[in-house]
Amino acid sequence: MSTLTGEGKPTLIERLKEKRRRMIKRLGKRLSRRIEAIQSRQSLVGNAPVLDNADFPFLKDFTDHWEEIRDEVREILKHREAVPTFQDISRDQYRIAKGTSWRTFILFGFGEKLQKNCRQAPVTASVLERVPNLQTAWFSILAPGYHIPAHKGVSKGILRSHLGLIIPRDAEKCRMRVGEETCVWREGEIFVFDDTYEHEVWNDTEDERVILLFDFDRPMRFWGRTLNKVFVSLLKLTAYYQEPKRKMENFEDRFEAATRRADENLEKLSDPT
């Protein structure tokens, strides 16, 4: 007996899976909110929306090498159409990522290195590998005129950093609100923030904005670290992690194939025979 409910409609199994997915997502949010208070008390770097760079000595590596990192992403952008959109990687982002306005070139996902993508940006990967307890990292490519609606991250046990690489000339019009604070990206500058505060982004310019975005564990005392480790381990068992993981591997292969084809075409054009 078929489980189809009609042509083009999801099957019964697919509907049940989607229902389970939504339920797990709600439970995850409740669990995250319950442990946030503990993680706040366990934090060794305060709980402000935007944190002090002095608490993170490893950030200097990024400002020292930002031009090399920028040069690597410029090479990647030559194959822009092969770089996936955010919602292509994770359908949980459908509310904040529309069309092709927000592309993401992922280097690390939940602590796992994407080897093929990292080969496209070896300096960037090397600097990222020196970040204590790195979770995720990607080049975030935002189209002109795009607005990312207000949203929140999933865990106070993880902090987020942005390194400015290619920034619109009218930088003040390309900005992010974190809680009540406003951050403006500058080329070669870096900042750290707590993405469990509501935040949103505007690129009210005619230029593209490109940054390196990466997440790492918040420095905390023992019980805060333990709770975070358990939460992340549970997260890795869910579709929130498993589905993007499968897609990341697929897009890695697609990007590698796109660069290979481009190189082969360039060789043919330069071959006098």
N, C-alpha and C positions, 0 to 999 in steps of 0.2 A: 504493500500500500504506500503510495507516494505521500511525502510530507509537504508537498508544495501547496500553497494556499491560493495559487493563481499564477499566471504567467508573469515572470519578472518579480514576483513577491518573495520575501524570505521564507524559508522552510520553517517548520515547527522547531526543529533543532536549532536553527539559526536564531529564532526569536527567543528561545530559552537561554541560549548562550548570551544574547544581548541583555536579557533581563538579569542574568547572573552577573554580568559585567557591571551593570549599573548598581546592583546591590553591593558588590564588593567595593566599588568606587565610593559609595556613600559611607560604608563601614570604615574604609580607609581614611576618609576625611574626619569622621568622628574620632577615630583613634589618634590621628595626628593632632587634633585640637586638644585632646585630653593630655597628651604628653608635652604639648608646647610649654605649659607653665613650668613643668619640671626642667625642660631644656633651657628655658630662660634663666632659671635660678642656677643652673649648672654652667652657664656660659662663662668663659674666661675673657671674653672680648666685649662685654656689654650687650645691650639689646636695642640699640638705636637702628632706625631704618637704614642709614648709611654709616658704615663703620670707619674707624681710623686706620689708614694704610700702615701706620707704624706698628700695628699689631700683627702684620703679615710680612715679615722680612723677605719672603720669596717673591714678592711682587716686583722687586727691583730687577729680577731677571727679565721680566716682560718689558719694562721700560728701557732696559739696556739693549734689547734685541728687537724692539718693535718695528724698525724699518725692514729688517730681514723677514719678519713675520708678515708685514704688509706686502712685501715683494712676492712672497709665496701665495698669498690669497689673490693677488693680481693675476698670477699664472692660472690659478684655479678658475677665476672669473672669465678666462678666455673660452671656457667650456660651460658657460653659465646655464645653458638650457639643460645640461645633464645634472645640474645641482638640484636636488629635490626641494619642493616646498615643505614647510613645517608640517602641514596637515597630511602630506604624502607619507611622512614618516610616522606620525602619530595622529590618528583620527580623533583623539581626545582634545586636539587643539582646534577643532573646526570652528569654535566660537570666536577665536582671536586671530586665526590665520585664514585669509580669503584669497582666492585666485592665485596668482604667481607673485604676489607682492612681498612675500617673506620666504626667503630661501635659506636652507641650513646645510652646511657642509660639516658633517659630524666626524670628529676625530676620536673621541672617547665616549662610551656609553655605559653608565653605571660602573665605572672602574675598569671596563674592558676596552682595550686599544683596538681600533679598527685599522688593521695593519695596512691595507691597501690605500686607504685615505691618508694615513699618516705618512706614507711614502711620497705623497704629493706635497707634503709640508714638513720636511724632516727637522728643520730648525724649530718650528712651532711645537712639534711633537716632543722634541728633546727638552724644551723649556717646560712644557706641561708635565712631563714625567717627574720633574723636581718639585711639583706641588704636593704637599703632604695630604694624603687621603683624597686624591682627586676622584671625583665622581663622573662628571660629564664635561665635554668641551666641544664647541663647534664654532665655525665662522657664521655669524648671523648677518644676513644680507637683506637690507630693508629698502624697498623701492621708494622713489619720490612720492610725496603726497599721501603716504600710508599712515593709518592710525591703528595702533594695537590697543584694543579696549582694556579697561581695568580688569585685573585678574590677580590671583595669588598663587604662590608656590605651595608645594605639598608638605614640606617638612622644615621646621625651625632648626633642625640639626644640620642643615646644609646651607651654606652661604654661596652667593653668586658674585662673580667679578666680571667687569667689562673693560676691555682694552680697546681704545679708539685706534682705528687703522685708516679707514677712508671716510672722512667726515665732510659733510656739505660745507660750502664756503660760508654760508649764513648759519653758523653752528647754533646760535641761540634759538633758532626755529626748529632745531632737531634735538629733542629733549625727552627726558623720562621723569615722571613723578613717582616717587616712592614714599608712601604715606603722605606727609605734608611737605616733603623735601623735593626740590627739583635738581636733577642732574643733567648737565650738558656734556656731551662727549667732545674730547679734543684729541687730535692725533698724537699718539705716543703717551697719552695719560691713561691712568687706570684707577678704578674705584671698586669697592666691595659693598654689597648691600644685602639685606635680609629680604628675600622675595616672598616671605609670608605676609609682609605688609602689602596692602593693595598697591599695585603699580600699573602704569600705562605709559604708552610711548606715542609721540607725534613726530613725523618727519614732514613738516610743513615747508619743504623746500623742493626745488626741481632737481636735486642731486641724490644719488644713492648713498646710503650709510652702511658701512661695513665695520663690524667689530669682532673681536675674539671674545666669546662668552665661555666661562667655565665655572663649574660648581665644585666645591670641596667641603669636607666635613667641618662644621663649626668647632673650634677649640672648646672643649668642655671638660668638666671633672668626670670621674669614673662613671657615675650612674647616668649622666647625660650621654656619654659615649656609648654605653651599653644599650640604652634605649634606642639610640640612633642606629646602631648596628642591627638590632633586632628588626626595627621598622624597615630599613632598607632591604634586609634579607627577605622579609615578607613581601615587600613590593616587587621583588624580582620574581616571585612566584605567580604574579598576576598578569593579566593581559596588558595592563598599563606598561609593563616592561617587556613581556615576551613578544607582543605584536610588533612594536617598534624595532626590537632586536632583529627579528627576521627581515623586516623591511630595510634596515640599515645595511645588512649584508648584501641584499639584492641591489640597492642603489650604489654600494661600493663597486660591485661588478660592472654596473652600467656606466659609472663614471670612468672606470679604468678602460672600458671598451671604447668610450667616446674619445678619450685622450689618445688611445692607440690608433684609432681611425684617423684622427687629425694629424698625428705624426706620420702615418703612412701616406696620407694625401700630400703633406708637405714634402716628403721625400720624392714622390712622383713628380711634383711640380718642379723640383730642383734638379731632377735627373735630365741631363741634356739629350739622352737617347730616347 
